């Protein structure tokens, strides 16, 4: 009888550990990126993450005031020249989403774009 109780307890514990491990794997990780805005471009131009990842973008505008927007995630962040800003969100939607400058910065402003890819 005692042997059977130990076997049930061990099986229950193992099942709990497996469920925890699977849920942690599905929850996603944390992805941090440094993005610089300069001369009408974002560097890097493309950010790739997995669905469920917590995304942290540390952004710096080098030459003038810019902004970073990702409409699908309701992000609109001013980027004052020379100041680091931090943008955080969870990538909960799969797809490819445009990144654009949200502050008029000159004659090439409308071509200042990038891409967020969520796999």
C-alpha positions in Angstrom: 0.0 0.0 0.0 2.8 2.4 0.9 4.6 1.6 -2.3 1.5 2.4 -4.3 1.1 5.8 -2.5 4.8 6.7 -3.2 4.3 5.8 -6.9 1.2 8.0 -7.2 2.9 10.9 -5.4 6.0 10.5 -7.6 3.8 10.4 -10.8 1.9 13.5 -9.7 5.1 15.4 -8.9 6.6 14.5 -12.3 3.4 15.5 -14.1 3.4 18.9 -12.3 7.1 19.5 -13.3 6.3 18.7 -16.9 3.2 21.0 -17.0 5.3 23.8 -15.5 8.1 23.3 -18.0 5.7 23.3 -21.0 3.9 26.4 -19.8 7.2 28.2 -19.3 8.4 27.3 -22.8 5.1 28.5 -24.3 5.2 31.8 -22.4 8.1 33.1 -24.4 11.3 34.8 -23.5 12.5 38.3 -23.2 14.1 39.8 -26.4 16.0 43.1 -26.1 17.0 45.2 -29.0 18.9 48.5 -29.5 17.4 50.5 -32.3 19.0 53.7 -33.6 17.3 56.3 -35.7 19.6 58.3 -38.0 19.5 59.8 -41.5 15.9 58.7 -42.2 16.4 55.0 -41.2 16.0 52.6 -38.3 19.0 50.4 -37.5 18.4 47.5 -37.5 15.5 47.8 -40.0 13.9 44.5 -39.0 13.2 43.1 -35.6 12.2 39.4 -35.4 10.7 37.8 -32.3 8.5 34.8 -31.4 4.9 35.1 -30.5 4.6 35.4 -26.7 8.0 37.1 -26.3 8.3 40.1 -24.1 10.0 42.7 -26.3 12.2 45.5 -25.0 13.4 48.1 -27.5 16.0 50.6 -26.3 15.9 53.3 -28.9 18.2 56.3 -29.5 17.8 59.1 -32.1 21.2 60.2 -33.3 20.7 63.2 -35.6 17.3 64.8 -34.8 14.0 64.1 -33.0 12.3 61.1 -34.4 9.5 58.8 -33.2 8.9 55.0 -33.3 5.5 53.7 -34.1 4.0 50.2 -34.4 0.3 50.7 -35.0 -0.7 47.0 -34.5 0.7 47.2 -30.9 -0.6 50.7 -30.2 3.0 52.0 -29.8 3.9 55.6 -30.5 7.1 56.7 -28.7 8.9 60.0 -29.1 12.6 59.7 -29.6 14.3 63.1 -28.6 17.7 63.5 -30.1 20.5 62.0 -27.9 18.2 60.4 -25.3 17.6 56.7 -24.9 14.0 55.7 -24.5 12.6 52.2 -23.7 9.6 50.6 -25.3 8.2 47.4 -23.8 5.4 45.1 -25.0 4.4 41.5 -25.4 4.4 40.2 -29.0 1.0 38.5 -28.8 0.0 38.7 -32.6 1.7 36.8 -35.3 2.6 38.5 -38.6 4.7 41.3 -40.1 4.0 44.8 -38.8 5.4 48.1 -40.2 7.5 50.3 -38.0 7.4 54.0 -38.9 8.7 57.3 -37.7 5.9 59.2 -35.9 7.5 62.6 -35.8 8.0 64.6 -39.0 11.7 64.7 -39.4 12.3 66.0 -42.9 11.9 65.3 -46.6 12.5 61.5 -46.4 10.2 61.1 -43.3 7.6 59.0 -45.1 10.2 56.5 -46.2 11.6 56.0 -42.7 10.3 52.6 -42.0 11.2 49.2 -40.5 9.5 45.9 -39.8 8.5 43.8 -36.8 8.2 40.1 -37.6 6.4 38.0 -35.0 6.8 34.2 -35.7 
